[in-house]
Amino acid sequence: MSKSVLIACVIAITIFTLPFNIQTVNSLTPCEVALNDVKPCLTYLWAPPQAKPSPDCCRGVSKVNNSVKTFDQRRDMCICLSTVAAMTTADPYKFDHLPKLCGITLFAPIGPKLDCNSIKV
């Protein structure tokens, strides 16, 4: 095979697979998807103590809860949510009670001081 044909094949393969590479680069991580899903909960987390989470917040929490099936996915999601919780100034009590107020049994507790490697999720 001549050198020019080989180069043309490499270029053709690169062009053909480019859409797949772009999709991978632009895809969100599971953590980013989860954070988008629970974004409506920010209103509840920073609201006065008597506030209740919105239906959109509860749908987001439920979606995240249903998206993690394996031990590794649950541990990683626990780390994701707990890390973000630690960066907020929201009341830790609200994190603890969010699943209960939404009527959801969450795969693991969430909160700013949780060690996700020490719990069974």
Residue, then its C-alpha position, 0 to 999 in steps of 0.5 A: m500500500s502506498k504511503s498516500v493511500l495509507i494517509a488517506c485511510v487514516i484521515a478517512i477513519t479520523i473524520f468518520t470517528l470524529p462525531f463519536n469523539i466529540q460526543t464523548v468529550n461533551s458528555l456530562t459525568p454521572c456526577e454532573v448529571a446528578l447535580n443538574d437533576v437536584k439543582p431545584c433543591l437549592t431553593y429548599l436548602w437555602a430557604p428558612p427551616q420550615a420550608k419544604p422541597s419542591p416537586d421538581c426537587c423531589r423528582g430530581v432526587s428520585k431520578v438520581n436515586n434510581s440512576v445508581k444501581t451498583f455499589d461503585q455507582r452508589r459510592d461514587m454518587c455519595i462522594c459526589l453529593s457529599t463533596v458538593a454539600a460540603m462546599t455549601t453553607a446550607d444547614p446539614y439538617k436539611f440534607d438529612h431530611l430532604p429524602k424523607l420530605c420527598g418520601i424517598t428512601l435514598f441509597a445512602p445518606i447525604g451531607p457535608k461530613l459523610d465518609c462515603n467509603s465507610i458506609k455500606v451503600 
